[in-house]
Amino acid sequence: MAYLARSKKEDLVVLAEELGLTVKKELKVKQLHKLITESPSYDEEFTRELLGSIKEEREKKEQREKEEREKKEQREKQERDREIEREKQERDRERT
């Protein structure tokens, strides 16, 4: 059961919901742990596997979001650089 204690709250919330439990937003990690382990549908091996899948999905999603943010930031930087270059060229033309 130590695997539950090392888990993020958001993963425990998803796990509890997947197990068909009603989760209140104000529950703390320790309370979620108790709710899950005292559930009639609690099976340690199944729960461990399910939690692993939940964690893996969250991490993949976080990685995708990070990559999307980085791509967006890169596009914005390139756009700013192009705009700066256009302004520079325009100033150079005005001087001549």
PDB file as gemmi writes it, atoms N, CA and C in Angstrom:
CRYST1    1.000    1.000    1.000  90.00  90.00  90.00 P 1                      
ATOM      1  N   MET A   1       0.806  -1.204   0.000  1.00  0.00           N  
ATOM      2  CA  MET A   1       0.000   0.000   0.000  1.00  0.00           C  
ATOM      3  C   MET A   1       0.846   1.263   0.000  1.00  0.00           C  
ATOM      4  N   ALA A   2       2.141   1.106   0.148  1.00  0.00           N  
ATOM      5  CA  ALA A   2       3.027   2.269   0.123  1.00  0.00           C  
ATOM      6  C   ALA A   2       2.968   2.963  -1.231  1.00  0.00           C  
ATOM      7  N   TYR A   3       2.638   2.205  -2.272  1.00  0.00           N  
ATOM      8  CA  TYR A   3       2.549   2.801  -3.605  1.00  0.00           C  
ATOM      9  C   TYR A   3       1.497   3.906  -3.649  1.00  0.00           C  
ATOM     10  N   LEU A   4       0.456   3.788  -2.855  1.00  0.00           N  
ATOM     11  CA  LEU A   4      -0.564   4.836  -2.806  1.00  0.00           C  
ATOM     12  C   LEU A   4      -0.020   6.101  -2.150  1.00  0.00           C  
ATOM     13  N   ALA A   5       0.772   5.920  -1.117  1.00  0.00           N  
ATOM     14  CA  ALA A   5       1.314   7.066  -0.384  1.00  0.00           C  
ATOM     15  C   ALA A   5       2.277   7.878  -1.246  1.00  0.00           C  
ATOM     16  N   ARG A   6       2.906   7.246  -2.222  1.00  0.00           N  
ATOM     17  CA  ARG A   6       3.863   7.944  -3.089  1.00  0.00           C  
ATOM     18  C   ARG A   6       3.193   8.572  -4.305  1.00  0.00           C  
ATOM     19  N   SER A   7       1.903   8.452  -4.399  1.00  0.00           N  
ATOM     20  CA  SER A   7       1.186   8.924  -5.582  1.00  0.00           C  
ATOM     21  C   SER A   7       0.720  10.360  -5.431  1.00  0.00           C  
ATOM     22  N   LYS A   8       0.526  10.999  -6.581  1.00  0.00           N  
ATOM     23  CA  LYS A   8       0.002  12.360  -6.590  1.00  0.00           C  
ATOM     24  C   LYS A   8      -1.496  12.324  -6.306  1.00  0.00           C  
ATOM     25  N   LYS A   9      -1.962  13.391  -5.702  1.00  0.00           N  
ATOM     26  CA  LYS A   9      -3.377  13.474  -5.349  1.00  0.00           C  
ATOM     27  C   LYS A   9      -4.257  13.321  -6.591  1.00  0.00           C  
ATOM     28  N   GLU A  10      -3.879  13.990  -7.675  1.00  0.00           N  
ATOM     29  CA  GLU A  10      -4.701  13.923  -8.884  1.00  0.00           C  
ATOM     30  C   GLU A  10      -4.816  12.484  -9.406  1.00  0.00           C  
ATOM     31  N   ASP A  11      -3.752  11.704  -9.261  1.00  0.00           N  
ATOM     32  CA  ASP A  11      -3.803  10.302  -9.684  1.00  0.00           C  
ATOM     33  C   ASP A  11      -4.712   9.488  -8.767  1.00  0.00           C  
ATOM     34  N   LEU A  12      -4.655   9.776  -7.473  1.00  0.00           N  
ATOM     35  CA  LEU A  12      -5.514   9.065  -6.519  1.00  0.00           C  
ATOM     36  C   LEU A  12      -6.986   9.393  -6.750  1.00  0.00           C  
ATOM     37  N   VAL A  13      -7.264  10.634  -7.110  1.00  0.00           N  
ATOM     38  CA  VAL A  13      -8.649  11.028  -7.397  1.00  0.00           C  
ATOM     39  C   VAL A  13      -9.164  10.231  -8.596  1.00  0.00           C  
ATOM     40  N   VAL A  14      -8.372  10.175  -9.649  1.00  0.00           N  
ATOM     41  CA  VAL A  14      -8.773   9.411 -10.841  1.00  0.00           C  
ATOM     42  C   VAL A  14      -8.938   7.933 -10.492  1.00  0.00           C  
ATOM     43  N   LEU A  15      -8.014   7.394  -9.715  1.00  0.00           N  
ATOM     44  CA  LEU A  15      -8.092   5.993  -9.298  1.00  0.00           C  
ATOM     45  C   LEU A  15      -9.391   5.728  -8.538  1.00  0.00           C  
ATOM     46  N   ALA A  16      -9.685   6.571  -7.569  1.00  0.00           N  
ATOM     47  CA  ALA A  16     -10.907   6.393  -6.777  1.00  0.00           C  
ATOM     48  C   ALA A  16     -12.144   6.440  -7.673  1.00  0.00           C  
ATOM     49  N   GLU A  17     -12.147   7.390  -8.604  1.00  0.00           N  
ATOM     50  CA  GLU A  17     -13.290   7.494  -9.516  1.00  0.00           C  
ATOM     51  C   GLU A  17     -13.394   6.258 -10.406  1.00  0.00           C  
ATOM     52  N   GLU A  18     -12.258   5.744 -10.863  1.00  0.00           N  
ATOM     53  CA  GLU A  18     -12.251   4.525 -11.687  1.00  0.00           C  
ATOM     54  C   GLU A  18     -12.778   3.325 -10.900  1.00  0.00           C  
ATOM     55  N   LEU A  19     -12.570   3.349  -9.593  1.00  0.00           N  
ATOM     56  CA  LEU A  19     -13.066   2.266  -8.741  1.00  0.00           C  
ATOM     57  C   LEU A  19     -14.534   2.465  -8.369  1.00  0.00           C  
ATOM     58  N   GLY A  20     -15.129   3.537  -8.890  1.00  0.00           N  
ATOM     59  CA  GLY A  20     -16.544   3.791  -8.643  1.00  0.00           C  
ATOM     60  C   GLY A  20     -16.830   4.476  -7.324  1.00  0.00           C  
ATOM     61  N   LEU A  21     -15.812   5.083  -6.741  1.00  0.00           N  
ATOM     62  CA  LEU A  21     -15.984   5.761  -5.460  1.00  0.00           C  
ATOM     63  C   LEU A  21     -16.342   7.227  -5.674  1.00  0.00           C  
ATOM     64  N   THR A  22     -17.082   7.778  -4.732  1.00  0.00           N  
ATOM     65  CA  THR A  22     -17.428   9.194  -4.781  1.00  0.00           C  
ATOM     66  C   THR A  22     -16.329   9.978  -4.092  1.00  0.00           C  
ATOM     67  N   VAL A  23     -15.764  10.932  -4.815  1.00  0.00           N  
ATOM     68  CA  VAL A  23     -14.631  11.697  -4.301  1.00  0.00           C  
ATOM     69  C   VAL A  23     -15.035  13.151  -4.123  1.00  0.00           C  
ATOM     70  N   LYS A  24     -14.796  13.658  -2.923  1.00  0.00           N  
ATOM     71  CA  LYS A  24     -15.036  15.077  -2.657  1.00  0.00           C  
ATOM     72  C   LYS A  24     -13.730  15.823  -2.882  1.00  0.00           C  
ATOM     73  N   LYS A  25     -13.811  17.010  -3.456  1.00  0.00           N  
ATOM     74  CA  LYS A  25     -12.616  17.794  -3.791  1.00  0.00           C  
ATOM     75  C   LYS A  25     -11.746  18.091  -2.581  1.00  0.00           C  
ATOM     76  N   GLU A  26     -12.362  18.235  -1.416  1.00  0.00           N  
ATOM     77  CA  GLU A  26     -11.606  18.652  -0.228  1.00  0.00           C  
ATOM     78  C   GLU A  26     -10.846  17.507   0.452  1.00  0.00           C  
ATOM     79  N   LEU A  27     -10.980  16.293  -0.054  1.00  0.00           N  
ATOM     80  CA  LEU A  27     -10.265  15.169   0.554  1.00  0.00           C  
ATOM     81  C   LEU A  27      -8.754  15.335   0.415  1.00  0.00           C  
ATOM     82  N   LYS A  28      -8.051  15.008   1.466  1.00  0.00           N  
ATOM     83  CA  LYS A  28      -6.585  15.034   1.470  1.00  0.00           C  
ATOM     84  C   LYS A  28      -6.075  13.679   0.977  1.00  0.00           C  
ATOM     85  N   VAL A  29      -4.782  13.620   0.677  1.00  0.00           N  
ATOM     86  CA  VAL A  29      -4.176  12.388   0.161  1.00  0.00           C  
ATOM     87  C   VAL A  29      -4.410  11.223   1.118  1.00  0.00           C  
ATOM     88  N   LYS A  30      -4.204  11.458   2.394  1.00  0.00           N  
ATOM     89  CA  LYS A  30      -4.388  10.387   3.380  1.00  0.00           C  
ATOM     90  C   LYS A  30      -5.837   9.888   3.391  1.00  0.00           C  
ATOM     91  N   GLN A  31      -6.779  10.808   3.244  1.00  0.00           N  
ATOM     92  CA  GLN A  31      -8.191  10.429   3.214  1.00  0.00           C  
ATOM     93  C   GLN A  31      -8.517   9.642   1.941  1.00  0.00           C  
ATOM     94  N   LEU A  32      -7.917  10.053   0.830  1.00  0.00           N  
ATOM     95  CA  LEU A  32      -8.113   9.313  -0.423  1.00  0.00           C  
ATOM     96  C   LEU A  32      -7.552   7.896  -0.294  1.00  0.00           C  
ATOM     97  N   HIS A  33      -6.392   7.803   0.314  1.00  0.00           N  
ATOM     98  CA  HIS A  33      -5.743   6.506   0.547  1.00  0.00           C  
ATOM     99  C   HIS A  33      -6.689   5.595   1.336  1.00  0.00           C  
ATOM    100  N   LYS A  34      -7.249   6.129   2.391  1.00  0.00           N  
ATOM    101  CA  LYS A  34      -8.165   5.353   3.238  1.00  0.00           C  
ATOM    102  C   LYS A  34      -9.431   4.973   2.466  1.00  0.00           C  
ATOM    103  N   LEU A  35      -9.975   5.929   1.724  1.00  0.00           N  
ATOM    104  CA  LEU A  35     -11.181   5.675   0.940  1.00  0.00           C  
ATOM    105  C   LEU A  35     -10.955   4.518  -0.042  1.00  0.00           C  
ATOM    106  N   ILE A  36      -9.818   4.538  -0.700  1.00  0.00           N  
ATOM    107  CA  ILE A  36      -9.501   3.507  -1.696  1.00  0.00           C  
ATOM    108  C   ILE A  36      -9.282   2.147  -1.036  1.00  0.00           C  
ATOM    109  N   THR A  37      -8.451   2.105  -0.003  1.00  0.00           N  
ATOM    110  CA  THR A  37      -8.104   0.811   0.610  1.00  0.00           C  
ATOM    111  C   THR A  37      -9.259   0.189   1.383  1.00  0.00           C  
ATOM    112  N   GLU A  38     -10.185   1.004   1.841  1.00  0.00           N  
ATOM    113  CA  GLU A  38     -11.332   0.465   2.581  1.00  0.00           C  
ATOM    114  C   GLU A  38     -12.534   0.200   1.684  1.00  0.00           C  
ATOM    115  N   SER A  39     -12.361   0.440   0.409  1.00  0.00           N  
ATOM    116  CA  SER A  39     -13.435   0.200  -0.549  1.00  0.00           C  
ATOM    117  C   SER A  39     -13.678  -1.299  -0.691  1.00  0.00           C  
ATOM    118  N   PRO A  40     -14.938  -1.704  -0.829  1.00  0.00           N  
ATOM    119  CA  PRO A  40     -15.225  -3.128  -1.024  1.00  0.00           C  
ATOM    120  C   PRO A  40     -14.615  -3.666  -2.326  1.00  0.00           C  
ATOM    121  N   SER A  41     -14.398  -2.792  -3.282  1.00  0.00           N  
ATOM    122  CA  SER A  41     -13.840  -3.234  -4.568  1.00  0.00           C  
ATOM    123  C   SER A  41     -12.311  -3.177  -4.596  1.00  0.00           C  
ATOM    124  N   TYR A  42     -11.681  -2.906  -3.440  1.00  0.00           N  
ATOM    125  CA  TYR A  42     -10.222  -2.777  -3.390  1.00  0.00           C  
ATOM    126  C   TYR A  42      -9.539  -4.124  -3.569  1.00  0.00           C  
ATOM    127  N   ASP A  43      -8.665  -4.173  -4.541  1.00  0.00           N  
ATOM    128  CA  ASP A  43      -7.799  -5.331  -4.776  1.00  0.00           C  
ATOM    129  C   ASP A  43      -6.418  -4.732  -5.041  1.00  0.00           C  
ATOM    130  N   GLU A  44      -5.458  -5.042  -4.179  1.00  0.00           N  
ATOM    131  CA  GLU A  44      -4.156  -4.371  -4.237  1.00  0.00           C  
ATOM    132  C   GLU A  44      -3.472  -4.502  -5.594  1.00  0.00           C  
ATOM    133  N   GLU A  45      -3.421  -5.685  -6.131  1.00  0.00           N  
ATOM    134  CA  GLU A  45      -2.725  -5.886  -7.409  1.00  0.00           C  
ATOM    135  C   GLU A  45      -3.405  -5.106  -8.534  1.00  0.00           C  
ATOM    136  N   PHE A  46      -4.726  -5.220  -8.611  1.00  0.00           N  
ATOM    137  CA  PHE A  46      -5.478  -4.505  -9.638  1.00  0.00           C  
ATOM    138  C   PHE A  46      -5.306  -2.998  -9.477  1.00  0.00           C  
ATOM    139  N   THR A  47      -5.412  -2.537  -8.235  1.00  0.00           N  
ATOM    140  CA  THR A  47      -5.294  -1.107  -7.952  1.00  0.00           C  
ATOM    141  C   THR A  47      -3.908  -0.591  -8.311  1.00  0.00           C  
ATOM    142  N   ARG A  48      -2.897  -1.363  -7.999  1.00  0.00           N  
ATOM    143  CA  ARG A  48      -1.515  -0.974  -8.327  1.00  0.00           C  
ATOM    144  C   ARG A  48      -1.352  -0.831  -9.849  1.00  0.00           C  
ATOM    145  N   GLU A  49      -1.861  -1.798 -10.590  1.00  0.00           N  
ATOM    146  CA  GLU A  49      -1.768  -1.757 -12.056  1.00  0.00           C  
ATOM    147  C   GLU A  49      -2.549  -0.575 -12.624  1.00  0.00           C  
ATOM    148  N   LEU A  50      -3.743  -0.378 -12.115  1.00  0.00           N  
ATOM    149  CA  LEU A  50      -4.581   0.721 -12.585  1.00  0.00           C  
ATOM    150  C   LEU A  50      -3.919   2.062 -12.292  1.00  0.00           C  
ATOM    151  N   LEU A  51      -3.372   2.204 -11.103  1.00  0.00           N  
ATOM    152  CA  LEU A  51      -2.687   3.443 -10.735  1.00  0.00           C  
ATOM    153  C   LEU A  51      -1.476   3.678 -11.639  1.00  0.00           C  
ATOM    154  N   GLY A  52      -0.755   2.611 -11.964  1.00  0.00           N  
ATOM    155  CA  GLY A  52       0.380   2.732 -12.882  1.00  0.00           C  
ATOM    156  C   GLY A  52      -0.056   3.255 -14.245  1.00  0.00           C  
ATOM    157  N   SER A  53      -1.173   2.753 -14.735  1.00  0.00           N  
ATOM    158  CA  SER A  53      -1.704   3.213 -16.024  1.00  0.00           C  
ATOM    159  C   SER A  53      -2.142   4.671 -15.955  1.00  0.00           C  
ATOM    160  N   ILE A  54      -2.777   5.035 -14.865  1.00  0.00           N  
ATOM    161  CA  ILE A  54      -3.231   6.417 -14.676  1.00  0.00           C  
ATOM    162  C   ILE A  54      -2.035   7.362 -14.660  1.00  0.00           C  
ATOM    163  N   LYS A  55      -1.009   6.971 -13.920  1.00  0.00           N  
ATOM    164  CA  LYS A  55       0.200   7.798 -13.832  1.00  0.00           C  
ATOM    165  C   LYS A  55       0.855   7.932 -15.205  1.00  0.00           C  
ATOM    166  N   GLU A  56       0.952   6.830 -15.918  1.00  0.00           N  
ATOM    167  CA  GLU A  56       1.571   6.839 -17.248  1.00  0.00           C  
ATOM    168  C   GLU A  56       0.808   7.759 -18.204  1.00  0.00           C  
ATOM    169  N   GLU A  57      -0.513   7.680 -18.189  1.00  0.00           N  
ATOM    170  CA  GLU A  57      -1.332   8.541 -19.046  1.00  0.00           C  
ATOM    171  C   GLU A  57      -1.138  10.017 -18.694  1.00  0.00           C  
ATOM    172  N   ARG A  58      -1.100  10.321 -17.394  1.00  0.00           N  
ATOM    173  CA  ARG A  58      -0.902  11.712 -16.964  1.00  0.00           C  
ATOM    174  C   ARG A  58       0.449  12.217 -17.437  1.00  0.00           C  
ATOM    175  N   GLU A  59       1.482  11.402 -17.284  1.00  0.00           N  
ATOM    176  CA  GLU A  59       2.827  11.809 -17.690  1.00  0.00           C  
ATOM    177  C   GLU A  59       2.913  12.022 -19.201  1.00  0.00           C  
ATOM    178  N   LYS A  60       2.258  11.163 -19.982  1.00  0.00           N  
ATOM    179  CA  LYS A  60       2.235  11.340 -21.435  1.00  0.00           C  
ATOM    180  C   LYS A  60       1.537  12.648 -21.800  1.00  0.00           C  
ATOM    181  N   LYS A  61       0.424  12.903 -21.126  1.00  0.00           N  
ATOM    182  CA  LYS A  61      -0.325  14.136 -21.389  1.00  0.00           C  
ATOM    183  C   LYS A  61       0.528  15.354 -21.039  1.00  0.00           C  
ATOM    184  N   GLU A  62       1.197  15.311 -19.893  1.00  0.00           N  
ATOM    185  CA  GLU A  62       2.057  16.423 -19.491  1.00  0.00           C  
ATOM    186  C   GLU A  62       3.179  16.631 -20.499  1.00  0.00           C  
ATOM    187  N   GLN A  63       3.748  15.548 -21.002  1.00  0.00           N  
ATOM    188  CA  GLN A  63       4.826  15.643 -21.993  1.00  0.00           C  
ATOM    189  C   GLN A  63       4.312  16.261 -23.290  1.00  0.00           C  
ATOM    190  N   ARG A  64       3.127  15.817 -23.749  1.00  0.00           N  
ATOM    191  CA  ARG A  64       2.539  16.393 -24.969  1.00  0.00           C  
ATOM    192  C   ARG A  64       2.292  17.884 -24.792  1.00  0.00           C  
ATOM    193  N   GLU A  65       1.734  18.260 -23.634  1.00  0.00           N  
ATOM    194  CA  GLU A  65       1.453  19.668 -23.379  1.00  0.00           C  
ATOM    195  C   GLU A  65       2.739  20.487 -23.335  1.00  0.00           C  
ATOM    196  N   LYS A  66       3.779  19.928 -22.745  1.00  0.00           N  
ATOM    197  CA  LYS A  66       5.071  20.614 -22.686  1.00  0.00           C  
ATOM    198  C   LYS A  66       5.619  20.828 -24.094  1.00  0.00           C  
ATOM    199  N   GLU A  67       5.557  19.789 -24.914  1.00  0.00           N  
ATOM    200  CA  GLU A  67       6.047  19.895 -26.288  1.00  0.00           C  
ATOM    201  C   GLU A  67       5.241  20.922 -27.076  1.00  0.00           C  
ATOM    202  N   GLU A  68       3.924  20.943 -26.882  1.00  0.00           N  
ATOM    203  CA  GLU A  68       3.079  21.921 -27.570  1.00  0.00           C  
ATOM    204  C   GLU A  68       3.430  23.340 -27.134  1.00  0.00           C  
ATOM    205  N   ARG A  69       3.657  23.539 -25.833  1.00  0.00           N  
ATOM    206  CA  ARG A  69       4.048  24.870 -25.337  1.00  0.00           C  
ATOM    207  C   ARG A  69       5.372  25.306 -25.944  1.00  0.00           C  
ATOM    208  N   GLU A  70       6.323  24.377 -25.985  1.00  0.00           N  
ATOM    209  CA  GLU A  70       7.637  24.697 -26.547  1.00  0.00           C  
ATOM    210  C   GLU A  70       7.538  25.044 -28.027  1.00  0.00           C  
ATOM    211  N   LYS A  71       6.730  24.295 -28.781  1.00  0.00           N  
ATOM    212  CA  LYS A  71       6.540  24.596 -30.201  1.00  0.00           C  
ATOM    213  C   LYS A  71       5.897  25.969 -30.375  1.00  0.00           C  
ATOM    214  N   LYS A  72       4.896  26.253 -29.557  1.00  0.00           N  
ATOM    215  CA  LYS A  72       4.215  27.542 -29.639  1.00  0.00           C  
ATOM    216  C   LYS A  72       5.188  28.673 -29.319  1.00  0.00           C  
ATOM    217  N   GLU A  73       5.978  28.502 -28.273  1.00  0.00           N  
ATOM    218  CA  GLU A  73       6.963  29.522 -27.909  1.00  0.00           C  
ATOM    219  C   GLU A  73       7.969  29.716 -29.031  1.00  0.00           C  
ATOM    220  N   GLN A  74       8.390  28.635 -29.668  1.00  0.00           N  
ATOM    221  CA  GLN A  74       9.342  28.720 -30.779  1.00  0.00           C  
ATOM    222  C   GLN A  74       8.724  29.474 -31.955  1.00  0.00           C  
ATOM    223  N   ARG A  75       7.459  29.163 -32.289  1.00  0.00           N  
ATOM    224  CA  ARG A  75       6.783  29.873 -33.384  1.00  0.00           C  
ATOM    225  C   ARG A  75       6.664  31.354 -33.071  1.00  0.00           C  
ATOM    226  N   GLU A  76       6.297  31.675 -31.821  1.00  0.00           N  
ATOM    227  CA  GLU A  76       6.166  33.075 -31.426  1.00  0.00           C  
ATOM    228  C   GLU A  76       7.509  33.790 -31.508  1.00  0.00           C  
ATOM    229  N   LYS A  77       8.568  33.130 -31.106  1.00  0.00           N  
ATOM    230  CA  LYS A  77       9.904  33.726 -31.177  1.00  0.00           C  
ATOM    231  C   LYS A  77      10.295  33.968 -32.628  1.00  0.00           C  
ATOM    232  N   GLN A  78      10.037  32.985 -33.488  1.00  0.00           N  
ATOM    233  CA  GLN A  78      10.354  33.154 -34.903  1.00  0.00           C  
ATOM    234  C   GLN A  78       9.566  34.311 -35.503  1.00  0.00           C  
ATOM    235  N   GLU A  79       8.300  34.425 -35.127  1.00  0.00           N  
ATOM    236  CA  GLU A  79       7.465  35.519 -35.623  1.00  0.00           C  
ATOM    237  C   GLU A  79       8.014  36.864 -35.147  1.00  0.00           C  
ATOM    238  N   ARG A  80       8.404  36.944 -33.885  1.00  0.00           N  
ATOM    239  CA  ARG A  80       8.987  38.200 -33.370  1.00  0.00           C  
ATOM    240  C   ARG A  80      10.279  38.529 -34.104  1.00  0.00           C  
ATOM    241  N   ASP A  81      11.099  37.516 -34.330  1.00  0.00           N  
ATOM    242  CA  ASP A  81      12.362  37.732 -35.045  1.00  0.00           C  
ATOM    243  C   ASP A  81      12.110  38.229 -36.465  1.00  0.00           C  
ATOM    244  N   ARG A  82      11.120  37.646 -37.152  1.00  0.00           N  
ATOM    245  CA  ARG A  82      10.781  38.097 -38.510  1.00  0.00           C  
ATOM    246  C   ARG A  82      10.282  39.536 -38.491  1.00  0.00           C  
ATOM    247  N   GLU A  83       9.464  39.847 -37.500  1.00  0.00           N  
ATOM    248  CA  GLU A  83       8.928  41.210 -37.387  1.00  0.00           C  
ATOM    249  C   GLU A  83      10.059  42.208 -37.138  1.00  0.00           C  
ATOM    250  N   ILE A  84      10.976  41.854 -36.284  1.00  0.00           N  
ATOM    251  CA  ILE A  84      12.127  42.725 -36.005  1.00  0.00           C  
ATOM    252  C   ILE A  84      12.947  42.914 -37.277  1.00  0.00           C  
ATOM    253  N   GLU A  85      13.146  41.850 -38.019  1.00  0.00           N  
ATOM    254  CA  GLU A  85      13.917  41.931 -39.270  1.00  0.00           C  
ATOM    255  C   GLU A  85      13.202  42.812 -40.291  1.00  0.00           C  
ATOM    256  N   ARG A  86      11.883  42.682 -40.400  1.00  0.00           N  
ATOM    257  CA  ARG A  86      11.113  43.534 -41.324  1.00  0.00           C  
ATOM    258  C   ARG A  86      11.234  44.996 -40.941  1.00  0.00           C  
ATOM    259  N   GLU A  87      11.099  45.262 -39.640  1.00  0.00           N  
ATOM    260  CA  GLU A  87      11.219  46.647 -39.174  1.00  0.00           C  
ATOM    261  C   GLU A  87      12.610  47.199 -39.471  1.00  0.00           C  
ATOM    262  N   LYS A  88      13.611  46.391 -39.281  1.00  0.00           N  
ATOM    263  CA  LYS A  88      14.991  46.813 -39.556  1.00  0.00           C  
ATOM    264  C   LYS A  88      15.169  47.114 -41.042  1.00  0.00           C  
ATOM    265  N   GLN A  89      14.658  46.243 -41.892  1.00  0.00           N  
ATOM    266  CA  GLN A  89      14.762  46.462 -43.334  1.00  0.00           C  
ATOM    267  C   GLN A  89      14.019  47.727 -43.747  1.00  0.00           C  
ATOM    268  N   GLU A  90      12.869  47.944 -43.137  1.00  0.00           N  
ATOM    269  CA  GLU A  90      12.092  49.137 -43.450  1.00  0.00           C  
ATOM    270  C   GLU A  90      12.847  50.400 -43.045  1.00  0.00           C  
ATOM    271  N   ARG A  91      13.454  50.394 -41.878  1.00  0.00           N  
ATOM    272  CA  ARG A  91      14.243  51.554 -41.430  1.00  0.00           C  
ATOM    273  C   ARG A  91      15.418  51.791 -42.365  1.00  0.00           C  
ATOM    274  N   ASP A  92      16.052  50.696 -42.785  1.00  0.00           N  
ATOM    275  CA  ASP A  92      17.189  50.821 -43.701  1.00  0.00           C  
ATOM    276  C   ASP A  92      16.748  51.434 -45.032  1.00  0.00           C  
ATOM    277  N   ARG A  93      15.581  51.041 -45.543  1.00  0.00           N  
ATOM    278  CA  ARG A  93      15.063  51.599 -46.794  1.00  0.00           C  
ATOM    279  C   ARG A  93      14.728  53.072 -46.643  1.00  0.00           C  
ATOM    280  N   GLU A  94      14.188  53.436 -45.497  1.00  0.00           N  
ATOM    281  CA  GLU A  94      13.827  54.834 -45.263  1.00  0.00           C  
ATOM    282  C   GLU A  94      15.064  55.718 -45.202  1.00  0.00           C  
ATOM    283  N   ARG A  95      16.165  55.195 -44.774  1.00  0.00           N  
ATOM    284  CA  ARG A  95      17.409  55.959 -44.668  1.00  0.00           C  
ATOM    285  C   ARG A  95      18.044  56.195 -46.037  1.00  0.00           C  
ATOM    286  N   THR A  96      17.741  55.333 -46.956  1.00  0.00           N  
ATOM    287  CA  THR A  96      18.394  55.483 -48.265  1.00  0.00           C  
ATOM    288  C   THR A  96      17.556  56.236 -49.253  1.00  0.00           C  
TER     289      THR A  96                                                      
END                                                                             
